[in-house]
Structure formats: structure tokens, C-alpha cells
């Protein structure tokens, strides 16, 4: 719409089902690239996508007419379909149900970018589960721990 201006930055975080280490270094960069393209296809703007063998961080500029839930549904479904269609894992690939989404101001863009860029290094010191709880606490998100990461093996 004409005369509509926006600046909405979000970081989406989601894990492989059961937080299994299934994202292989041989095809990780392709997956991250596909996630970025899927975000852009919705009209949102990918800033950076990165992660480790068991989870992904997507930092993006959200377009106001795009629902976060539809965005997440789309990128998770289409990326897992890509992985399965190309038989990149030995068994069926799935993302864990749900996700975390956190908003940022313009002044935080550089710091968030650097944080996501350094995921491999960061996770030498902190597990994904610890990181996720830190996000929830830092952003004062109410949660019931018994529902987080349920159905884990």
C-alpha cells in the first residue's frame, strides 16, 4: 500500500525434531540458502540465516502483511520437503513443532547479525536448550517448562 512504511526486525529460532544433529555440514549451506530464499519469497527480507547441526536462526525484516505463523509454517514445511525430496538424511526429516520469535530495534541489528553469524563458536560454550531458555528469559516470555521441547527421545 502506498505511504506505508515499516521496520520490523525479528529473529526466528527453530530446531530439528528431537533436537537431533541432522543438519550435515555437507549440505548445511544449501539449506541456509534455501531458508533465506523462502523468506524472501514471502516478501520479507532475509538478513542472515545460520545455525548448527540441530537448530536454525533466521533474522529478517518482516513485511507487515505477512503473518509470523504463516511465514514459519511455509519455511519449515518447504525446507523439510526439500531435505526429504533430495534424501539428505537417512530417515524422514522434520522440524520440531513450534518456534521462538523475538523482535529487535534498528540499534540491535548489527549485534544480532554477529550473534547469528557466530553460531558454531557460540555453541561450543552453550547448548541450544540453554540458549533457548536464555532468549525466553531475556525477552520475558512466559512459558511452562514441561511444554518446551516435549516429545524428546
Helices and strands as residue ranges (DSSP letters): E 9-15, G 17-19, H 28-41, E 45-51, E 55-61, H 68-85, E 100-104, G 106-108, H 109-117, H 119-122, H 128-138, G 145-147
